[in-house]
Amino acid sequence: MAKKTKKSKSVAAEMPSDADFRAESDMRTLIESEKIKKDKGRMSAALKKGKEQRVALESVIDKKKEA
């Protein structure tokens, strides 16, 4: 008698779910965040860029309030 072979999984079953993809992406983000926190130069540059973006956004908000 011939041996039964396992049915191959469908491609859809092998695709990671949105939740899996998001969890992996978040994990990579957290790892990168820790690297940035440990690098004083990168952390300083990131904070500076954040301040620049906040100032630019506040400028846009102020202009909208004036209109």
N, C-alpha and C positions, 0 to 999 in steps of 0.2 A: 504494500500500500504506500502511496506517495505521501511524503510529509507535507503538512499544511504550512504554507508560508504566511507570515504576518502581512496584513494589508498595510501598504504604505500610507502614512498620514497625508492628508490633503495639504496643499500649500497654505491654505488659509489657517489651518491648525498650527502650522509652524511659524506663522507671522506673530511677532510680539504684539501684545495689545497696546493701546494708547497709554494705559496705566504703567505697563512695563517700560515703554519708551520714556515716559515722563520720569519714572523713578531712576532709570539709568542716567538720563540727562541731569537730573537734580543731583545725583551722586557725583557726577563729573564736576558740576558747578561747585559743590561743597569742597571737593578736593582742591580745585583751582583757587577757591576763596582762601583756604588755609595757606596755600603757597604764597598768595599775594600778601596776606597778613604778616607772614614771616619775612617778607622782602620789603625793607623800609622804603626803598626807592619806588617800587611799584605801588605800595600803599599810599605814599605821598602823592604820586602822580594821579592815582585813582581818586583820591579825595579832592585834589585840585580840579580835576575834570568834573567831578560832581558839583563843586561850587560854581564853576563856570556855567554849567547847564542850569543850575538853580537860578542864577542871576539872569540868564537869558529867558527862562520861563517866566520869572517875575516881571521882566520887562514886557513880555507879551500880555500877561494878565493885566498889568497897569494900563497898557494901551487900550485894551478891550474895555476896561472900566471907564476910561475917558470918552469912549465913543458913544 
